Amino acid sequence: MDENPLYADLPRHYVGYAWPTYGCVMTSSLHVPRAEDAARIASLLTPDPLTGSLAGLFLAAPRRTGKTTFLRSDLIPHLANKNYAVIYVDLWSDRSADPADLIVSRITTALEQHDGLISRMRKNSPVDRVGMLGFSVGLKEGGPWSGTIADALEDLIKATGKDLVVIIDEAQQAVETDAGLNAMFALKAARDAINQAPGDRHLYLLMTGSHRDKLSTLVQNRQAPFFGGIVRPFPPLGSSYIDSMAARVNEALAETAKLSPEDLEAAFDVVGRRPELLTDCLRDLIFAPEGAGPEALKRIASERKAQAEIDTLSEIASMTPLQQGILRLMARKGLAFQPFSEETREALKDVHRGRVPAVTTVQTALAALREKGFVWRREYGQYILDNADIAVALARSDDA
């Protein structure tokens, strides 16, 4: 890894996490460390039946609100410093790959990093333990090995001598494929097998998502892999972030244009508490005419929000009439949207040349909307808008 003072004090023993990937993390000088949030989440990774979350943590917040940056830049280093081993998997790192493949690939990398010790540990053990979501790994010293996710994670805990935390970022993506869903069941099985076995080492699962309803598919019914779990809000960027950003931007502003933390808090709310959008607003403010201050920031933030909606509506306008009609119907119906019902297809007649579209025609349109990132399939036959901003933009355009 390139020398970087940001990483100088970080331990180099992450399990299954390639250090060069850290070079891609948005950890510029604008990153505000969130040590308290990291410590608070880490404190839940304990077997204590009252304060711990041995069954797993499920945390949701809208996209672009700083979740992944926090995980990579704050939580993972904190966990490493607390002597946890960590496997991190971002299911959005390759949207074309099956989520199960991404999970297995990261576990495979972890095994390879400890191949010598693991192969010696299991030199006299059978090599044919294949179960749900089995995979093959070529160990440099031990030869080809097949096993289950539970086998692999158990061996990693033994090899490192540490508690293991598996972090699945954008975990809701796993339910889009059968293999991905099986991977979630396999992680649950591994969690139970390891945590219920004798010994003082544990496996903790942390699942994050950018849509609460999506993430809830992992916990909400008896067929879900983590039935009984609770989806909680992801820790939001708070006052320390606002104070830090206010101090930094005021260094570049004229004395008459200084901003208070309250000014930034208000603008942050306008742009949906998205740090990238706030940063863009502050850059615009810095290059605004001298004398620009809180009122200018308020105007810039409002314009940014409006522009984001215009961009969304512009992309929707380029779609087929049937795709647009489906999106508008989904925005009105919400979770009650039934894509293939007679009522839905009858409602789409006006945007389909006056004819009721066939079920296959609606399926094709939904597949295209999924490909464009506007629609997410919750489970077979059920679809929801990918994020709430789409519904808001459509509602504003209908009211205009």
VMD Tcl script that draws the C-alpha trace (Angstrom):
set ca {
  {0.00 0.00 0.00}
  {1.21 3.52 -0.78}
  {2.56 5.36 2.20}
  {-0.13 7.57 3.64}
  {-0.06 9.13 7.10}
  {-3.76 8.39 7.37}
  {-2.93 4.68 7.59}
  {0.33 4.91 9.52}
  {-1.08 3.72 12.84}
  {-3.58 1.20 11.51}
  {-2.84 -2.47 12.18}
  {-2.23 -4.65 9.09}
  {-4.09 -7.77 10.19}
  {-7.58 -7.42 8.76}
  {-8.95 -10.80 7.79}
  {-10.16 -11.09 4.22}
  {-9.78 -7.40 3.44}
  {-7.29 -6.45 0.75}
  {-5.37 -3.39 1.87}
  {-5.10 -1.89 -1.63}
  {-8.88 -1.50 -1.53}
  {-8.42 0.94 1.32}
  {-6.74 3.26 -1.14}
  {-10.13 3.64 -2.87}
  {-11.95 4.78 0.25}
  {-13.08 8.40 0.34}
  {-10.85 9.38 3.23}
  {-9.76 12.82 2.07}
  {-9.05 15.69 4.43}
  {-12.83 16.22 4.58}
  {-13.34 12.96 6.42}
  {-14.42 13.59 10.00}
  {-13.53 10.65 12.29}
  {-16.45 9.13 14.17}
  {-14.65 7.44 17.03}
  {-17.62 7.58 19.41}
  {-19.98 5.94 16.91}
  {-17.42 3.24 16.18}
  {-16.93 2.55 19.88}
  {-20.68 2.42 20.47}
  {-21.26 -0.17 17.74}
  {-18.23 -2.19 18.82}
  {-19.57 -2.27 22.37}
  {-22.56 -4.26 21.11}
  {-20.32 -7.02 19.78}
  {-20.26 -8.99 22.99}
  {-21.90 -12.24 24.18}
  {-23.47 -10.39 27.10}
  {-27.18 -11.39 26.95}
  {-28.32 -7.93 28.05}
  {-26.07 -5.49 26.19}
  {-24.71 -7.63 23.36}
  {-26.02 -8.40 19.89}
  {-24.83 -11.95 19.42}
  {-27.75 -12.60 17.05}
  {-26.56 -9.86 14.69}
  {-26.79 -6.13 14.07}
  {-28.98 -4.75 11.26}
  {-28.49 -1.05 10.57}
  {-30.24 1.00 7.86}
  {-29.86 4.54 6.51}
  {-30.46 6.16 3.11}
  {-27.75 5.91 0.47}
  {-24.97 8.49 0.30}
  {-25.27 9.35 3.98}
  {-21.78 8.11 4.86}
  {-22.38 4.46 5.84}
  {-19.63 2.82 3.78}
  {-17.07 5.50 4.56}
  {-17.80 5.06 8.27}
  {-17.50 1.27 8.07}
  {-14.18 1.36 6.24}
  {-12.56 4.41 7.78}
  {-13.83 4.27 11.36}
  {-15.44 1.00 12.41}
  {-13.06 -1.51 10.81}
  {-9.90 0.18 12.15}
  {-11.54 0.43 15.59}
  {-12.44 -3.26 15.58}
  {-8.92 -4.20 14.53}
  {-7.47 -2.11 17.34}
  {-9.82 -3.95 19.73}
  {-8.35 -7.25 18.49}
  {-11.26 -8.42 16.38}
  {-10.67 -10.11 13.05}
  {-12.85 -8.59 10.31}
  {-14.25 -9.74 6.99}
  {-15.89 -6.94 5.01}
  {-18.07 -7.58 1.97}
  {-19.67 -4.81 -0.08}
  {-22.51 -6.32 -2.12}
  {-22.54 -3.19 -4.27}
  {-18.87 -3.54 -5.21}
  {-19.91 -5.52 -8.30}
  {-23.61 -5.28 -9.10}
  {-23.24 -7.81 -11.93}
  {-21.92 -10.53 -9.60}
  {-24.09 -12.85 -7.56}
  {-24.01 -11.70 -3.91}
  {-23.10 -15.25 -2.87}
  {-20.00 -15.12 -5.07}
  {-18.89 -11.86 -3.47}
  {-19.30 -13.33 0.03}
  {-17.52 -16.57 -0.82}
  {-14.74 -14.68 -2.61}
  {-13.99 -12.57 0.45}
  {-14.01 -15.60 2.73}
  {-11.71 -17.36 0.26}
  {-9.30 -14.43 0.44}
  {-9.32 -14.70 4.22}
  {-8.54 -18.42 4.06}
  {-5.69 -17.79 1.64}
  {-4.17 -15.22 4.00}
  {-3.99 -17.93 6.67}
  {-3.54 -20.94 4.42}
  {-0.37 -22.28 6.03}
  {-1.71 -22.33 9.56}
  {-5.13 -23.63 8.52}
  {-3.67 -26.42 6.43}
  {-1.51 -27.53 9.36}
  {-4.52 -27.36 11.68}
  {-6.56 -29.65 9.49}
  {-3.76 -31.85 8.12}
  {-5.28 -34.91 9.77}
  {-8.90 -33.88 9.21}
  {-11.22 -35.12 6.44}
  {-11.45 -32.86 3.39}
  {-14.90 -33.80 2.17}
  {-17.10 -31.69 4.44}
  {-19.41 -30.14 1.88}
  {-22.67 -28.50 2.95}
  {-24.91 -25.59 2.08}
  {-23.09 -23.12 -0.15}
  {-19.93 -25.21 -0.17}
  {-16.86 -23.90 -1.99}
  {-13.38 -25.06 -2.97}
  {-10.20 -23.32 -1.94}
  {-6.71 -24.18 -3.09}
  {-4.44 -23.91 -0.05}
  {-0.79 -23.49 -0.92}
  {0.37 -26.07 1.59}
  {-2.73 -28.13 2.11}
  {-4.00 -28.67 -1.45}
  {-7.61 -28.30 -2.58}
  {-10.19 -28.15 0.21}
  {-13.96 -28.14 0.13}
  {-16.18 -27.08 2.98}
  {-19.00 -24.87 4.14}
  {-19.05 -21.24 5.18}
  {-19.35 -22.38 8.78}
  {-16.27 -24.59 8.37}
  {-14.27 -21.71 6.90}
  {-15.26 -19.14 9.54}
  {-14.60 -21.61 12.35}
  {-11.12 -22.26 10.98}
  {-10.44 -18.53 10.64}
  {-11.35 -17.96 14.28}
  {-9.05 -20.78 15.33}
  {-6.23 -19.52 13.10}
  {-6.40 -15.91 14.30}
  {-7.32 -16.67 17.91}
  {-9.74 -13.74 17.75}
  {-13.45 -13.04 17.68}
  {-14.56 -12.61 14.08}
  {-16.85 -9.87 12.74}
  {-18.40 -10.37 9.30}
  {-19.70 -7.08 7.89}
  {-22.06 -7.29 4.91}
  {-22.59 -3.83 3.41}
  {-25.83 -3.39 1.41}
  {-26.89 -6.81 2.70}
  {-30.39 -6.53 1.24}
  {-28.91 -7.31 -2.20}
  {-28.43 -10.92 -1.09}
  {-32.14 -11.68 -1.35}
  {-32.17 -10.93 -5.08}
  {-30.75 -14.38 -5.93}
  {-31.32 -17.85 -4.56}
  {-27.60 -18.30 -3.97}
  {-27.40 -14.96 -2.18}
  {-30.27 -15.89 0.10}
  {-28.62 -19.26 0.76}
  {-25.46 -17.37 1.72}
  {-27.43 -15.50 4.38}
  {-28.79 -18.78 5.73}
  {-25.24 -20.15 5.71}
  {-23.97 -17.19 7.72}
  {-26.79 -17.67 10.18}
  {-25.91 -21.37 10.50}
  {-22.26 -20.46 11.02}
  {-23.22 -17.91 13.68}
  {-25.24 -20.49 15.60}
  {-22.67 -23.27 15.28}
  {-19.76 -21.13 16.42}
  {-21.49 -19.17 19.17}
  {-23.16 -22.21 20.69}
  {-19.99 -24.30 20.72}
  {-17.77 -24.49 23.82}
  {-15.06 -21.87 23.95}
  {-14.61 -18.15 24.32}
  {-14.45 -17.11 20.65}
  {-17.48 -15.76 18.81}
  {-18.79 -14.82 15.38}
  {-20.63 -11.51 15.04}
  {-22.65 -10.45 12.00}
  {-23.21 -6.80 11.05}
  {-25.57 -6.13 8.16}
  {-26.14 -2.66 6.72}
  {-28.58 -1.41 4.12}
  {-29.59 1.78 2.34}
  {-33.31 1.03 2.50}
  {-35.02 -0.03 5.72}
  {-37.77 -2.03 3.99}
  {-35.19 -3.85 1.90}
  {-33.01 -4.77 4.85}
  {-36.10 -5.90 6.73}
  {-36.53 -8.75 4.25}
  {-33.74 -10.51 6.14}
  {-35.60 -10.45 9.45}
  {-39.32 -9.87 8.99}
  {-40.93 -13.28 8.46}
  {-40.40 -16.90 9.42}
  {-38.87 -17.68 6.03}
  {-36.23 -14.96 6.48}
  {-32.72 -16.10 7.43}
  {-32.53 -13.84 10.49}
  {-36.18 -13.95 11.55}
  {-36.68 -12.09 14.80}
  {-33.87 -9.59 14.24}
  {-34.51 -5.86 14.51}
  {-33.51 -3.26 11.93}
  {-32.23 -0.16 13.70}
  {-31.21 3.26 12.37}
  {-27.59 3.56 11.30}
  {-25.81 6.17 13.45}
  {-26.21 9.47 11.57}
  {-23.57 12.11 11.10}
  {-24.02 14.41 14.06}
  {-22.80 17.59 15.70}
  {-19.08 16.72 15.54}
  {-19.34 16.48 11.75}
  {-21.25 19.77 11.49}
  {-18.85 21.58 13.85}
  {-15.82 20.32 11.94}
  {-17.25 21.30 8.56}
  {-18.21 24.74 9.86}
  {-14.69 25.35 11.13}
  {-13.14 24.26 7.84}
  {-15.37 26.24 5.52}
  {-15.10 29.39 7.66}
  {-11.35 29.40 7.02}
  {-12.12 30.08 3.37}
  {-14.94 32.60 3.86}
  {-14.84 36.31 4.35}
  {-15.42 37.56 7.88}
  {-18.89 38.82 6.97}
  {-19.85 35.45 5.47}
  {-18.98 33.13 8.36}
  {-21.37 30.27 9.02}
  {-22.65 28.96 12.31}
  {-23.11 25.22 12.95}
  {-26.85 25.91 12.87}
  {-26.52 27.28 9.33}
  {-24.79 24.11 8.20}
  {-27.24 21.89 10.05}
  {-30.14 23.50 8.19}
  {-28.42 23.08 4.81}
  {-27.51 19.48 5.69}
  {-31.18 18.74 6.31}
  {-32.18 20.26 2.97}
  {-29.83 17.95 1.02}
  {-31.04 14.86 2.86}
  {-28.07 14.70 5.26}
  {-25.82 13.58 2.42}
  {-22.22 14.67 3.10}
  {-21.18 14.72 -0.57}
  {-24.01 17.08 -1.46}
  {-23.23 19.33 1.50}
  {-19.59 19.45 0.41}
  {-20.67 20.46 -3.10}
  {-22.81 23.23 -1.61}
  {-19.91 24.52 0.48}
  {-17.60 24.57 -2.55}
  {-20.18 26.62 -4.43}
  {-20.43 28.98 -1.46}
  {-16.67 29.47 -1.28}
  {-16.60 30.59 -4.92}
  {-19.68 32.78 -4.56}
  {-19.24 36.59 -4.54}
  {-17.75 38.06 -1.39}
  {-20.39 38.66 1.22}
  {-22.24 35.42 0.55}
  {-23.24 33.83 3.83}
  {-26.00 31.79 5.45}
  {-28.72 32.94 3.05}
  {-26.53 32.04 0.08}
  {-25.88 28.58 1.51}
  {-29.61 28.07 2.03}
  {-30.25 29.03 -1.60}
  {-27.46 26.80 -2.92}
  {-28.69 23.81 -0.91}
  {-32.23 24.28 -2.21}
  {-30.93 24.53 -5.77}
  {-28.89 21.35 -5.31}
  {-31.93 19.50 -4.06}
  {-34.03 20.79 -6.94}
  {-31.32 19.84 -9.44}
  {-31.18 16.30 -8.07}
  {-34.93 16.01 -8.62}
  {-34.61 17.44 -12.13}
  {-31.91 14.89 -12.94}
  {-34.14 12.06 -11.69}
  {-37.13 13.33 -13.67}
  {-34.97 13.80 -16.77}
  {-33.85 10.19 -16.60}
  {-37.45 9.07 -16.12}
  {-38.52 11.16 -19.11}
  {-36.13 9.18 -21.31}
  {-37.90 5.91 -20.45}
  {-40.72 4.26 -22.34}
  {-44.26 5.41 -21.51}
  {-44.99 2.04 -19.89}
  {-41.90 2.27 -17.65}
  {-42.87 5.80 -16.61}
  {-46.42 4.69 -15.90}
  {-45.19 1.83 -13.72}
  {-42.97 4.18 -11.69}
  {-45.81 6.64 -11.11}
  {-48.15 3.84 -10.10}
  {-45.54 2.45 -7.70}
  {-45.03 5.90 -6.19}
  {-48.77 6.16 -5.50}
  {-49.32 2.59 -4.31}
  {-46.17 2.06 -2.25}
  {-45.93 -1.40 -0.72}
  {-49.48 -2.14 -1.91}
  {-48.28 -2.20 -5.54}
  {-49.16 -5.51 -7.21}
  {-47.35 -5.52 -10.57}
  {-49.22 -8.28 -12.37}
  {-52.75 -7.88 -11.06}
  {-55.60 -7.13 -13.43}
  {-56.19 -3.81 -11.67}
  {-52.57 -2.73 -12.18}
  {-52.48 -3.71 -15.83}
  {-55.80 -1.96 -16.43}
  {-54.34 1.20 -14.83}
  {-51.41 1.02 -17.25}
  {-53.64 0.86 -20.34}
  {-53.42 4.61 -21.01}
  {-49.60 4.51 -21.23}
  {-49.60 1.38 -23.40}
  {-51.35 2.60 -26.54}
  {-54.75 2.09 -25.00}
  {-54.26 -1.63 -24.53}
  {-53.91 -3.64 -21.35}
  {-50.28 -4.83 -21.23}
  {-49.62 -8.53 -20.91}
  {-47.97 -9.88 -17.78}
  {-44.79 -10.61 -19.75}
  {-44.75 -7.01 -21.03}
  {-44.94 -5.69 -17.47}
  {-42.21 -8.14 -16.42}
  {-39.93 -6.85 -19.20}
  {-40.54 -3.23 -18.18}
  {-39.82 -4.02 -14.52}
  {-36.61 -5.80 -15.49}
  {-35.49 -2.70 -17.38}
  {-36.33 -0.49 -14.40}
  {-34.34 -2.78 -12.12}
  {-31.40 -2.55 -14.52}
  {-31.61 1.26 -14.42}
  {-31.60 1.19 -10.60}
  {-35.12 2.59 -10.17}
  {-36.87 -0.54 -8.95}
  {-35.83 -3.20 -6.47}
  {-37.33 -6.67 -6.28}
  {-38.15 -7.35 -2.68}
  {-38.94 -11.00 -3.25}
  {-40.52 -12.94 -6.07}
  {-43.44 -10.97 -7.47}
  {-42.97 -7.99 -5.15}
  {-41.32 -4.76 -6.28}
  {-40.68 -1.41 -4.59}
  {-39.06 1.85 -5.67}
  {-35.33 1.73 -5.12}
  {-35.32 4.83 -2.92}
  {-37.77 7.37 -1.53}
  {-36.27 10.23 -3.58}
  {-37.89 8.79 -6.73}
  {-41.36 8.99 -5.21}
  {-40.73 12.53 -3.92}
  {-39.54 13.74 -7.34}
  {-42.55 12.19 -9.08}
  {-44.96 13.67 -6.53}
  {-43.49 17.15 -6.99}
  {-43.74 16.86 -10.77}
  {-47.39 15.78 -10.52}
  {-48.16 18.75 -8.28}
  {-46.38 21.22 -10.55}
}
mol new
graphics top color blue
foreach p $ca { graphics top sphere $p radius 0.5 }
foreach p [lrange $ca 0 end-1] q [lrange $ca 1 end] { graphics top cylinder $p $q radius 0.2 }
display resetview
